[in-house]
Amino acid sequence: MTLSTDTVDVALAPRTVMVELGTRRYPIVIENGVLARAADHLAPLARGRTMAIVTDEHLGTHLATLADGLSAAGVATEALVLPAGEATKSWSTLERVCDWLLRLGVERGDHVVALGGGVIGDLVGFACAILKRGCGFVQIPTTLLAQVDSSVGGKTAINTAAGKNLIGAFHQPALVLIDPTVLDTLPPRELRAGYAEVVKYGLIDDANFFAWCEENGASLLAGDPAARLHAITHAVSAKARIVAADEHETGGIRALLNLGHTFGHALEAEAGFDGRLIHGEGVAAGICLAFRYSVARGLCPVADSDRVSAHFHDIGLPDGLAASGITADGVQLVAHMRHDKKMAAGTLPFLLVRGIGATYLDRTVDLVDIQQFLDKEPK
């Protein structure tokens, strides 16, 4: 099918999604090329002061684009460039970021820019949550995973030896600027990993969107701009709606966004956050494990579980322990889960499924049962 020029223009038109949190509501601007035009949005937040930017060593070109645009608008910038990778979400780097911001004289009314993927966004957001008891920040996510998930909703954190994201705070950004064209420079592995979080939104409560992913996922990963814009807009719209209904994950609704994460975080922890298994890969494997465990409990049709695993496999994402390179037994993996921040009174809630688009929170899962299930999984 050949699209008309008008249809293509509509498919690529800029979009704005609002996260409705009363007086703290903020926009998510999704626009091809918005990084070069970021000054239009950031200059009013700069208040005539120097704007601090934190990024990583892989993003020099994007940093130059952002800084040049701000300079042309009369906004001075200072940048802190950190090592790339999950290890950067640490106590020592948090201290480094906070000390740097204090030396710059950042005020509570200033806005620090987090230019990067989920690691930079989580780290900078947490630094801003605690600096002078809270200063402003802006998310400019540069990975698919950050664009569709971690940049929206105000979850900020660092990792510790005990596990992922165990030290953190809820701290909402003032603005999120999403430029899908920056994904053109993203390594294929990182792009695929982010795609796992796209698929998640179809598996939670939107079977039609999962079907869209099956049809269009390969095109999205190959660079189709309309597919990317559609997927990003759909994902952030869904997340914005959930965050507005349950900002601090106390009502059970926001917990649905953690589908696959309890399993996935355990796999990441077992891998040691050393790059062998990156977050989106852990999520993909974790989602497949959640589906298979739901099948084992008699909750989910085998066909639905097989369909999910097949899609991740076809895209090039791991669909379980073996594909993740994890050989640990159930005891070891459950030991990681016991450090999960959602643990309450010795019980860990799990996201289970009754089928594609039918995820629910189960607070009755026995970790011994999880251990036995994992022991049976191929390694």
C-alpha positions, 0 to 999 in steps of 0.5 A: 500500500502506498501512503499519500503525502497527507497520510505520511505527514499526519503519521509523522506529526509532532505529538504532546501527551500530558501527564496529569498530576494536578499542579505538577502536570507536565508535557511529553513532547514527541517530535522528530528533530526536537533535540535541535529545537530543545531551546524552544522548550528549555530557555524559559526554564533556564531563567537566564542562568547556566543550565546543567546537562548530565550525559554519558560518553557515548552521546557527544554528538547529541550533547553538541546538538543540544548545547549549540541550540541552547547557546544560539538561544542565549542559554549557557550550559555546563555538561558532566559526561559520565561513563556509559552503562548500568554500573554508573547507577551507583552511590559513588556516581550519585555523589559525583553528580551531586557534588558537581551540581553543588559546585555549579551553584544549582538552585532549587528553582533550576532545571538539570537536563538528563540527556541519555538512556534510563541509566542517566535519567534514573541517576540524574532524577534521583540526584535532583530529588535529594539535592537541596531537598528537590530541584527541577529536572528535564528528561531528554531520553536517547534510547527506545527504552527510556523514551517509552518507559523510564523517562516518564513517571518519576521513578528515580534510583540507583543500584546497590549490591543487593539489587536494582533500583533499591535506593531511590525516590519518586520525583517527577520531571518538569518536561520530557522531550522525545526525539525519535530520530536519535534512535538512528544512532542507537546500537541494534542491541539497545534498540531491541532491548527497548522494544521489550518495553514497547511490547509490554504495553500490549501484554498488560491490557491491550491485545490489539497493540500486541498484534500491532507489534507482531505486524510492525515490530520488525519495521520499527526496529529497521527504522520506520519513522511512522512505526516508531512515532506510533509506538512511542506515542502509544506507550507514553500515553498508556504510561501517562494514564497509569501514572496519573491514576497511581503515581506512587504505586500504592493502588495496584494499577501502576504495578502492572507496568512491572510485568516481567520485571520481578523475574527480569531484575533477578536475572540482571542481578545474577548477571552482575549488571556487567553488560552481559544482560541489559535491562530490556533483555532481562524484561523480555526474558522475564515476561516470557517467564511470567507467561510460562509460570502463569501457564503452569498455574493453569491461568493462561493458554499455552498458545498465548505464552508460545505466541509471546515467546515466539515474537521475542525470539523472532525479534532477537530478544531472550525468551528465558533463562537459557537464551539469557545465559543464566545457569543459576538454579531457583534458589539463587534467583529467588534469593535475588527476588527477596531483595525486591523493593515490592516485598511486603511482610515476607510476600512478593506480589507477582504480575501474572497473566490470564492471556495476552492483554490480561495482566493482573497482580497476584499477592498469593504467590509462594516463592518456593513455587517460583523456585521449583518452576525456575528449576524446571526451566531449560538452562 
